Amino acid sequence: MRISVEHLGETLTVMSNDPITISEILSRLEIHPSTVLAVHGDTIVPHTSSISSDIELELIIVSSGG
């Protein structure tokens, strides 16, 4: 399956033959999970969600300060 990920104006692609979690996708892309929210359409997708078919995701940067 093909997972397209829009991040910082780029479209990145992860290919997988088996179901894969959002966390695993972020790991493959070397993106720290605490820095982004994964969004599909208008829905925030938990990082524990398993993807088992082609999908397009958008990563929204989460920033916090103190």
VEXDREN-2710 file (C-alpha; in Angstrom, 1 decimal):
% VEXDREN-2710
k/r/px/py/pz
1/MET/0.0/0.0/0.0
2/ARG/1.0/3.6/-0.5
3/ILE/0.8/6.2/2.2
4/SER/1.3/9.8/1.0
5/VAL/2.2/12.3/3.7
6/GLU/2.1/16.0/3.2
7/HIS/4.7/17.7/5.5
8/LEU/6.3/21.2/5.3
9/GLY/5.1/21.6/1.7
10/GLU/6.4/18.3/0.5
11/THR/4.6/15.1/-0.3
12/LEU/6.5/12.1/1.2
13/THR/5.7/8.5/0.4
14/VAL/5.9/5.4/2.6
15/MET/5.3/2.0/1.0
16/SER/4.3/-1.0/3.1
17/ASN/3.0/-4.5/2.3
18/ASP/1.6/-5.0/5.8
19/PRO/-0.6/-2.8/8.1
20/ILE/1.4/0.0/9.6
21/THR/0.7/2.5/12.4
22/ILE/1.1/6.2/12.1
23/SER/3.9/6.0/14.6
24/GLU/5.8/3.6/12.4
25/ILE/5.2/5.9/9.4
26/LEU/6.6/8.8/11.3
27/SER/9.6/6.7/12.4
28/ARG/10.4/5.7/8.8
29/LEU/10.2/9.4/7.8
30/GLU/12.4/10.4/10.8
31/ILE/9.7/12.7/12.2
32/HIS/9.4/12.8/16.0
33/PRO/5.8/11.9/16.8
34/SER/5.4/14.6/19.6
35/THR/6.0/17.4/17.0
36/VAL/3.0/16.6/14.7
37/LEU/-0.6/15.7/14.4
38/ALA/-1.7/13.3/11.7
39/VAL/-4.8/14.5/9.8
40/HIS/-7.0/12.6/7.3
41/GLY/-9.6/14.9/5.8
42/ASP/-10.9/16.8/8.8
43/THR/-10.1/14.1/11.3
44/ILE/-7.1/13.9/13.6
45/VAL/-5.8/10.3/13.4
46/PRO/-4.2/8.9/16.6
47/HIS/-0.6/7.8/16.2
48/THR/-1.6/4.3/17.3
49/SER/-4.0/3.9/14.3
50/SER/-3.2/1.1/11.9
51/ILE/-3.3/1.9/8.2
52/SER/-4.1/-1.0/5.9
53/SER/-4.9/0.6/2.6
54/ASP/-3.7/3.6/0.4
55/ILE/-4.2/6.9/2.2
56/GLU/-3.2/10.5/2.1
57/LEU/-2.3/12.2/5.4
58/GLU/-1.3/15.7/6.3
59/LEU/1.0/16.4/9.2
60/ILE/0.3/19.5/11.2
61/ILE/3.2/20.9/13.3
62/VAL/2.4/21.2/17.0
63/SER/4.5/23.8/18.8
64/SER/4.5/24.6/22.4
65/GLY/6.5/27.0/24.5
66/GLY/7.1/27.9/28.0
END
